[in-house]
């Protein structure tokens, strides 16, 4: 896999949700959504995820059932082969992003146009907030804050919430965010965009 992972993206308009692909637990979760829009988003995302994983495994989507960690992160059971496939999914504003790897991985996708500095600051450590506030240019500061938010989300998802907010920091060095978790690590980050609308952060090893 290029750079240690494969990135698969689509728009929700390109996917037709298939409720027959949901297992019992997924169907219960689907029915718990009150708003029809949330139901449809969940169904479409699960449909695309299962088709993507089934293609990698060489099986039919209906043969695929996901397992979950105690924190709710989906994963593939060893019954699907000796070689593990790790994956993560994120969806927002009509886009779905899936990452596949042979190691733990996380992804976050966010709409760039909906950046609200005041709403993102709660997510920052005091050190990160100082780093952000030290950036004088408004446009540069907003972009740096947005990148930081998506990178933190992707890291938390990749590590299955092993690291809670406040237990790690990012430092802004040479116009890039660098992760510090108090120990040696091999986590890497890629930042990508879909047009000028959607930003993607991938956390991988």
Backbone as CSV, one residue per row, in Angstrom:
resi,resn,N_x,N_y,N_z,CA_x,CA_y,CA_z,C_x,C_y,C_z
1,UNK,0.838,-1.186,0.000,0.000,0.000,0.000,0.879,1.244,0.000
2,UNK,0.526,2.217,-0.841,1.301,3.438,-0.938,1.283,4.181,0.391
3,UNK,2.471,4.585,0.876,2.612,5.347,2.111,2.024,4.623,3.312
4,UNK,1.876,3.318,3.218,1.392,2.562,4.358,-0.108,2.439,4.471
5,UNK,-0.843,2.984,3.511,-2.300,2.872,3.567,-2.918,3.111,2.190
6,UNK,-4.171,2.723,2.071,-4.957,3.004,0.870,-6.125,3.902,1.267
7,UNK,-6.344,4.945,0.484,-7.433,5.894,0.740,-8.519,5.709,-0.306
8,UNK,-9.758,5.528,0.146,-10.896,5.342,-0.754,-11.944,6.397,-0.413
9,UNK,-12.374,7.171,-1.400,-13.365,8.217,-1.153,-14.531,8.100,-2.127
10,UNK,-15.668,8.605,-1.710,-16.832,8.678,-2.586,-17.777,9.744,-2.060
11,UNK,-18.727,10.127,-2.885,-19.796,11.012,-2.423,-20.987,10.147,-2.040
12,UNK,-21.789,10.612,-1.110,-22.950,9.828,-0.684,-23.954,9.666,-1.816
13,UNK,-23.953,10.595,-2.765,-24.868,10.503,-3.914,-24.548,9.305,-4.797
14,UNK,-23.296,8.830,-4.728,-22.861,7.735,-5.599,-23.125,6.363,-4.995
15,UNK,-23.661,6.324,-3.780,-23.877,5.053,-3.080,-25.357,4.884,-2.755
16,UNK,-25.881,3.713,-3.067,-27.257,3.385,-2.698,-27.223,2.497,-1.461
17,UNK,-27.822,2.970,-0.389,-27.823,2.206,0.848,-28.546,0.877,0.705
18,UNK,-27.962,-0.171,1.279,-28.552,-1.512,1.214,-28.759,-2.024,2.636
19,UNK,-29.993,-1.950,3.117,-30.288,-2.315,4.502,-30.064,-3.807,4.764
20,UNK,-30.068,-4.612,3.705,-29.856,-6.056,3.878,-28.425,-6.372,4.306
21,UNK,-27.507,-5.408,4.168,-26.114,-5.623,4.559,-25.885,-5.400,6.050
22,UNK,-26.846,-4.809,6.741,-26.683,-4.538,8.165,-26.902,-5.807,8.980
23,UNK,-25.991,-6.071,9.923,-26.219,-7.201,10.822,-27.168,-6.759,11.939
24,UNK,-27.432,-7.653,12.893,-28.415,-7.356,13.928,-28.105,-6.113,14.741
25,UNK,-26.859,-5.976,15.184,-26.471,-4.815,15.988,-26.527,-3.528,15.183
26,UNK,-26.097,-3.608,13.916,-26.136,-2.420,13.062,-27.574,-1.996,12.784
27,UNK,-28.450,-2.974,12.630,-29.857,-2.665,12.378,-30.481,-1.973,13.595
28,UNK,-30.118,-2.425,14.787,-30.609,-1.772,16.006,-30.115,-0.330,16.079
29,UNK,-28.844,-0.141,15.743,-28.276,1.210,15.754,-28.964,2.089,14.717
30,UNK,-29.205,1.521,13.550,-29.889,2.246,12.470,-31.267,2.715,12.930
31,UNK,-31.991,1.849,13.614,-33.358,2.174,14.041,-33.387,3.173,15.190
32,UNK,-32.270,3.301,15.908,-32.226,4.250,17.027,-32.141,5.695,16.567
33,UNK,-31.671,5.906,15.341,-31.602,7.277,14.830,-33.015,7.829,14.668
34,UNK,-33.258,9.009,15.191,-34.586,9.623,15.106,-34.778,10.316,13.761
35,UNK,-33.746,11.051,13.344,-33.841,11.792,12.087,-33.555,10.872,10.901
36,UNK,-34.397,10.984,9.879,-34.231,10.155,8.687,-32.894,10.413,8.007
37,UNK,-32.432,11.659,8.043,-31.154,11.996,7.408,-30.002,11.234,8.061
38,UNK,-30.020,11.138,9.389,-28.974,10.409,10.107,-29.039,8.916,9.797
39,UNK,-30.262,8.393,9.687,-30.430,6.990,9.315,-29.803,6.720,7.955
40,UNK,-30.123,7.603,6.999,-29.631,7.419,5.637,-28.116,7.544,5.582
41,UNK,-27.551,8.505,6.309,-26.098,8.680,6.333,-25.407,7.431,6.882
42,UNK,-25.947,6.885,7.962,-25.370,5.677,8.558,-25.451,4.504,7.593
43,UNK,-26.614,4.325,6.971,-26.813,3.200,6.055,-25.889,3.296,4.848
44,UNK,-25.777,4.470,4.269,-24.918,4.661,3.097,-23.454,4.423,3.462
45,UNK,-23.025,4.951,4.607,-21.631,4.781,5.032,-21.309,3.310,5.287
46,UNK,-22.227,2.589,5.950,-22.003,1.170,6.214,-22.002,0.357,4.916
47,UNK,-22.882,0.712,4.003,-22.932,0.015,2.715,-21.612,0.171,1.971
48,UNK,-21.123,1.398,1.888,-19.863,1.659,1.184,-18.698,0.968,1.886
49,UNK,-18.696,0.993,3.215,-17.631,0.340,3.973,-17.603,-1.160,3.701
50,UNK,-18.757,-1.785,3.710,-18.793,-3.240,3.527,-18.429,-3.638,2.099
51,UNK,-18.834,-2.853,1.120,-18.428,-3.138,-0.257,-16.914,-2.970,-0.408
52,UNK,-16.366,-1.937,0.229,-14.923,-1.688,0.141,-14.126,-2.810,0.798
53,UNK,-14.524,-3.205,2.001,-13.816,-4.273,2.708,-13.984,-5.622,2.013
54,UNK,-15.194,-5.892,1.523,-15.449,-7.161,0.834,-14.576,-7.293,-0.409
55,UNK,-14.383,-6.186,-1.108,-13.528,-6.199,-2.298,-12.093,-6.545,-1.917
56,UNK,-11.604,-5.984,-0.817,-10.248,-6.276,-0.353,-10.099,-7.739,0.057
57,UNK,-11.155,-8.288,0.645,-11.105,-9.658,1.161,-11.460,-10.712,0.121
58,UNK,-12.052,-10.276,-0.996,-12.460,-11.222,-2.026,-13.692,-12.017,-1.642
59,UNK,-14.603,-11.377,-0.898,-15.849,-12.030,-0.505,-17.029,-11.140,-0.881
60,UNK,-18.230,-11.622,-0.652,-19.424,-10.823,-0.899,-19.704,-9.918,0.299
61,UNK,-20.226,-8.713,0.065,-20.534,-7.809,1.184,-21.450,-8.438,2.228
62,UNK,-22.381,-9.294,1.797,-23.316,-9.920,2.737,-22.633,-10.946,3.640
63,UNK,-21.423,-11.353,3.265,-20.674,-12.313,4.086,-19.871,-11.625,5.191
64,UNK,-19.922,-10.313,5.203,-19.066,-9.536,6.100,-19.832,-9.043,7.327
65,UNK,-19.264,-9.301,8.493,-19.818,-8.786,9.741,-18.677,-8.175,10.545
66,UNK,-18.885,-6.980,11.060,-17.834,-6.270,11.778,-17.850,-6.595,13.266
67,UNK,-16.675,-6.562,13.875,-16.542,-6.664,15.323,-16.224,-5.272,15.861
68,UNK,-16.360,-5.095,17.181,-16.157,-3.777,17.777,-15.342,-3.885,19.058
69,UNK,-14.459,-2.907,19.267,-13.707,-2.837,20.519,-14.633,-2.324,21.627
70,UNK,-14.123,-2.324,22.853,-14.914,-1.810,23.978,-15.253,-0.334,23.806
71,UNK,-14.419,0.380,23.035,-14.671,1.800,22.791,-15.510,2.045,21.541
72,UNK,-15.935,0.953,20.899,-16.832,1.092,19.758,-16.164,1.206,18.405
73,UNK,-14.841,0.992,18.344,-14.150,1.073,17.051,-14.353,-0.231,16.285
74,UNK,-14.854,-0.158,15.047,-15.064,-1.384,14.271,-13.746,-1.983,13.792
75,UNK,-13.713,-3.318,13.718,-12.533,-3.996,13.189,-12.952,-5.328,12.586
76,UNK,-12.028,-5.940,11.842,-12.297,-7.220,11.205,-11.787,-8.361,12.075
77,UNK,-12.621,-9.347,12.291,-12.245,-10.529,13.057,-11.187,-11.328,12.296
78,UNK,-10.307,-12.054,13.008,-9.298,-12.905,12.356,-9.897,-13.981,11.453
79,UNK,-11.199,-14.242,11.560,-11.810,-15.274,10.709,-11.731,-14.903,9.232
80,UNK,-11.459,-13.618,8.950,-11.411,-13.179,7.551,-10.019,-13.294,6.938
81,UNK,-9.105,-13.937,7.639,-7.783,-14.162,7.058,-6.671,-13.898,8.046
82,UNK,-5.527,-14.522,7.791,-4.380,-14.379,8.684,-3.782,-12.979,8.611
83,UNK,-3.818,-12.382,7.424,-3.257,-11.044,7.263,-4.309,-10.010,7.651
84,UNK,-4.031,-9.291,8.713,-5.005,-8.329,9.231,-5.161,-7.137,8.292
85,UNK,-6.390,-6.680,8.154,-6.681,-5.435,7.456,-7.282,-4.479,8.480
86,UNK,-6.560,-3.410,8.761,-7.069,-2.379,9.651,-7.737,-1.304,8.799
87,UNK,-8.768,-0.704,9.347,-9.488,0.302,8.570,-10.098,1.336,9.498
88,UNK,-10.487,2.451,8.915,-11.231,3.474,9.641,-12.074,4.240,8.629
89,UNK,-13.165,4.806,9.103,-14.096,5.494,8.219,-14.519,6.816,8.836
90,UNK,-14.739,7.807,7.990,-15.268,9.094,8.432,-16.157,9.633,7.320
91,UNK,-17.233,10.305,7.700,-18.086,10.895,6.666,-18.643,12.230,7.139
92,UNK,-18.778,13.159,6.206,-19.271,14.495,6.530,-19.641,15.223,5.255
93,UNK,-20.727,15.990,5.318,-21.123,16.866,4.212,-21.159,16.180,2.849
94,UNK,-21.688,14.976,2.814,-21.867,14.302,1.537,-20.666,13.528,1.039
95,UNK,-19.624,13.393,1.860,-18.438,12.637,1.456,-18.158,11.523,2.468
96,UNK,-17.684,10.401,1.959,-17.276,9.280,2.802,-15.815,8.968,2.492
97,UNK,-15.013,8.794,3.531,-13.595,8.478,3.369,-13.275,7.226,4.183
98,UNK,-12.622,6.270,3.535,-12.186,5.039,4.196,-10.682,4.892,3.995
99,UNK,-9.981,4.498,5.049,-8.553,4.195,4.929,-8.328,2.738,5.315
100,UNK,-7.438,2.075,4.570,-7.108,0.665,4.793,-5.605,0.539,4.992
101,UNK,-5.196,-0.328,5.910,-3.772,-0.492,6.183,-3.520,-1.863,6.799
102,UNK,-2.235,-2.222,6.928,-1.894,-3.454,7.643,-1.503,-3.147,9.085
103,UNK,-1.716,-1.882,9.507,-1.492,-1.465,10.892,-2.640,-0.549,11.317
104,UNK,-2.707,-0.247,12.603,-3.762,0.632,13.102,-3.729,1.967,12.364
105,UNK,-4.921,2.530,12.117,-5.019,3.741,11.308,-6.281,4.507,11.687
106,UNK,-6.251,5.814,11.468,-7.420,6.639,11.750,-7.579,7.719,10.697
107,UNK,-8.811,8.189,10.499,-9.070,9.233,9.512,-10.171,10.151,10.022
108,UNK,-10.055,11.419,9.673,-11.118,12.380,9.971,-11.339,13.241,8.740
109,UNK,-12.599,13.514,8.445,-12.952,14.370,7.316,-13.882,15.457,7.827
110,UNK,-13.608,16.696,7.432,-14.388,17.835,7.910,-14.594,18.840,6.778
111,UNK,-15.744,19.528,6.772,-15.989,20.581,5.781,-15.218,21.845,6.129
112,UNK,-14.382,22.306,5.219,-13.539,23.477,5.472,-14.372,24.726,5.716
113,UNK,-15.445,24.892,4.989,-16.247,26.116,5.071,-16.914,26.299,6.424
114,UNK,-17.022,25.225,7.214,-17.727,25.311,8.489,-16.785,25.475,9.680
115,UNK,-15.568,25.928,9.409,-14.608,26.149,10.483,-15.086,27.260,11.410
116,UNK,-15.151,26.982,12.699,-15.543,27.960,13.711,-14.497,27.916,14.820
117,UNK,-13.635,28.938,14.825,-12.528,28.941,15.786,-13.006,28.804,17.227
118,UNK,-14.075,29.515,17.571,-14.546,29.520,18.957,-14.998,28.139,19.412
119,UNK,-15.534,27.334,18.473,-16.034,26.009,18.828,-14.936,24.946,18.860
120,UNK,-13.792,25.259,18.269,-12.712,24.279,18.231,-11.753,24.408,19.409
121,UNK,-11.764,25.556,20.080,-10.753,25.816,21.110,-10.863,24.883,22.312
122,UNK,-12.068,24.396,22.600,-12.228,23.479,23.742,-11.437,22.188,23.539
123,UNK,-11.141,21.890,22.285,-10.484,20.645,21.903,-8.971,20.734,22.060
124,UNK,-8.459,21.933,22.388,-7.020,22.160,22.427,-6.485,22.142,23.850
125,UNK,-5.233,21.706,23.985,-4.541,21.844,25.262,-4.099,23.298,25.399
126,UNK,-3.689,23.688,26.595,-3.234,25.071,26.793,-2.024,25.367,25.919
127,UNK,-1.147,24.371,25.750,0.026,24.553,24.904,-0.381,24.749,23.448
128,UNK,-1.298,23.930,22.967,-1.748,24.041,21.577,-2.441,25.373,21.330
129,UNK,-3.212,25.839,22.310,-3.888,27.128,22.162,-2.874,28.258,22.051
130,UNK,-1.800,28.185,22.840,-0.734,29.189,22.749,-0.087,29.150,21.371
131,UNK,0.136,27.940,20.870,0.751,27.797,19.548,-0.135,28.440,18.479
132,UNK,-1.432,28.181,18.554,-2.371,28.738,17.573,-2.409,30.256,17.675
133,UNK,-2.500,30.778,18.890,-2.611,32.226,19.087,-1.345,32.974,18.699
134,UNK,-0.229,32.256,18.598,1.032,32.901,18.211,1.133,33.134,16.706
135,UNK,0.196,32.567,15.936,0.208,32.735,14.477,-0.515,34.034,14.138
136,UNK,0.203,35.001,13.609,-0.344,36.344,13.409,-1.338,36.428,12.255
137,UNK,-1.024,35.783,11.148,-1.882,35.878,9.965,-3.187,35.111,10.180
138,UNK,-4.319,35.783,9.960,-5.630,35.173,10.225,-5.863,33.904,9.416
139,UNK,-5.591,33.975,8.113,-5.845,32.832,7.236,-4.954,31.652,7.613
140,UNK,-3.683,31.940,7.897,-2.740,30.886,8.287,-3.148,30.263,9.618
141,UNK,-3.592,31.118,10.553,-4.001,30.620,11.867,-5.222,29.713,11.754
142,UNK,-6.213,30.122,10.963,-7.428,29.322,10.802,-7.122,27.967,10.170
143,UNK,-6.253,27.983,9.160,-5.898,26.727,8.500,-5.117,25.819,9.451
144,UNK,-4.202,26.405,10.209,-3.420,25.625,11.174,-4.330,25.014,12.237
145,UNK,-5.303,25.790,12.700,-6.249,25.294,13.697,-7.090,24.158,13.132
146,UNK,-7.506,24.314,11.894,-8.319,23.286,11.250,-7.523,21.995,11.080
147,UNK,-6.278,22.121,10.642,-5.417,20.948,10.499,-5.204,20.261,11.848
148,UNK,-4.988,21.058,12.878,-4.778,20.505,14.212,-6.002,19.717,14.674
149,UNK,-7.178,20.276,14.465,-8.418,19.614,14.884,-8.573,18.258,14.196
150,UNK,-8.395,18.221,12.878,-8.583,16.969,12.145,-7.492,15.953,12.484
151,UNK,-6.263,16.425,12.713,-5.176,15.513,13.075,-5.414,14.887,14.448
152,UNK,-5.903,15.682,15.384,-6.189,15.144,16.718,-7.311,14.111,16.654
153,UNK,-8.337,14.405,15.882,-9.442,13.457,15.711,-8.933,12.144,15.113
154,UNK,-8.122,12.249,14.070,-7.598,11.052,13.401,-6.713,10.242,14.349
155,UNK,-5.909,10.928,15.170,-5.028,10.242,16.125,-5.838,9.508,17.193
156,UNK,-6.851,10.159,17.723,-7.703,9.537,18.742,-8.401,8.305,18.176
157,UNK,-8.851,8.395,16.915,-9.516,7.252,16.285,-8.523,6.121,15.996
158,UNK,-7.324,6.479,15.549,-6.315,5.455,15.235,-5.918,4.666,16.478
159,UNK,-5.851,5.345,17.612,-5.410,4.711,18.857,-6.585,4.222,19.699
160,UNK,-7.786,4.244,19.136,-8.986,3.748,19.819,-9.164,4.400,21.196
161,UNK,-8.953,5.710,21.223,-9.148,6.516,22.445,-8.202,6.119,23.580
162,UNK,-7.076,5.474,23.221,-6.073,5.139,24.238,-5.536,6.407,24.885
163,UNK,-5.361,7.447,24.057,-4.886,8.738,24.543,-6.073,9.691,24.649
164,UNK,-6.337,10.166,25.844,-7.412,11.121,26.059,-6.899,12.536,25.819
165,UNK,-7.822,13.464,25.590,-7.428,14.862,25.452,-6.652,15.287,26.695
166,UNK,-5.539,15.985,26.486,-4.707,16.411,27.600,-3.532,15.491,27.857
167,UNK,-3.569,14.284,27.282,-2.465,13.337,27.495,-1.454,13.373,26.351
168,UNK,-1.698,14.235,25.370,-0.755,14.410,24.261,-0.862,15.836,23.748
169,UNK,0.177,16.268,23.047,0.231,17.630,22.522,0.740,17.638,21.094
170,UNK,0.357,18.675,20.372,0.957,18.963,19.079,1.690,20.297,19.187
171,UNK,2.872,20.353,18.582,3.667,21.583,18.541,3.730,22.073,17.100
172,UNK,3.633,23.387,16.936,3.655,23.991,15.594,5.093,24.367,15.257
173,UNK,5.746,23.536,14.449,7.153,23.716,14.124,7.313,23.807,12.611
174,UNK,7.934,24.904,12.155,8.140,25.123,10.718,6.837,24.959,9.931
175,UNK,5.769,25.549,10.481,4.445,25.573,9.843,3.818,24.188,9.694
176,UNK,4.250,23.265,10.564,3.657,21.929,10.586,3.417,21.501,12.030
177,UNK,2.361,20.731,12.237,2.076,20.217,13.573,2.847,18.918,13.810
178,UNK,3.514,18.839,14.956,4.324,17.677,15.320,3.764,17.081,16.610
179,UNK,3.503,15.791,16.601,2.887,15.112,17.736,3.897,14.794,18.837
180,UNK,3.489,15.044,20.086,4.266,14.649,21.259,3.343,13.867,22.192
181,UNK,3.703,12.620,22.491,2.872,11.802,23.384,3.643,11.322,24.612
182,UNK,4.825,11.885,24.853,5.591,11.524,26.037,6.422,10.266,25.886
183,UNK,6.487,9.733,24.678,7.260,8.514,24.422,7.578,8.465,22.936
184,UNK,8.515,7.618,22.578,8.829,7.456,21.167,7.638,6.834,20.452
185,UNK,7.382,7.285,19.260,6.250,6.741,18.504,6.572,6.814,17.014
186,UNK,5.795,6.100,16.221,5.996,6.132,14.769,4.725,6.555,14.040
187,UNK,3.886,7.346,14.706,2.680,7.853,14.051,3.026,8.952,13.060
188,UNK,2.419,8.868,11.893,2.619,9.866,10.842,1.256,10.440,10.454
189,UNK,1.288,11.596,9.795,0.044,12.251,9.395,0.131,12.735,7.953
190,UNK,-0.958,12.576,7.238,-1.111,13.170,5.915,-2.343,14.061,5.932
191,UNK,-2.236,15.206,5.275,-3.364,16.127,5.138,-3.719,16.235,3.666
192,UNK,-4.990,16.023,3.354,-5.446,16.045,1.970,-6.725,16.869,1.877
193,UNK,-7.094,17.237,0.659,-8.352,17.954,0.454,-9.102,17.365,-0.736
194,UNK,-10.414,17.512,-0.699,-11.265,17.204,-1.849,-11.778,18.542,-2.353
195,UNK,-11.214,18.998,-3.479,-11.548,20.331,-3.968,-11.164,21.373,-2.927
196,UNK,-12.005,22.392,-2.769,-11.792,23.397,-1.734,-12.811,23.259,-0.613
197,UNK,-13.482,22.104,-0.561,-14.598,21.947,0.363,-14.279,21.085,1.575
198,UNK,-13.540,19.999,1.356,-13.378,18.983,2.390,-11.896,18.758,2.708
199,UNK,-11.583,18.711,3.992,-10.218,18.412,4.430,-10.180,17.036,5.081
200,UNK,-9.114,16.302,4.818,-8.950,14.943,5.338,-7.618,14.862,6.082
201,UNK,-7.644,14.277,7.263,-6.412,13.978,7.994,-6.329,12.471,8.197
202,UNK,-5.183,11.894,7.847,-4.946,10.460,8.026,-3.821,10.280,9.034
203,UNK,-4.052,9.456,10.038,-3.035,9.112,11.029,-2.685,7.640,10.839
204,UNK,-1.412,7.354,10.550,-1.018,5.986,10.216,0.383,5.694,10.739
205,UNK,0.805,4.434,10.587,2.142,4.019,11.027,2.959,3.512,9.844
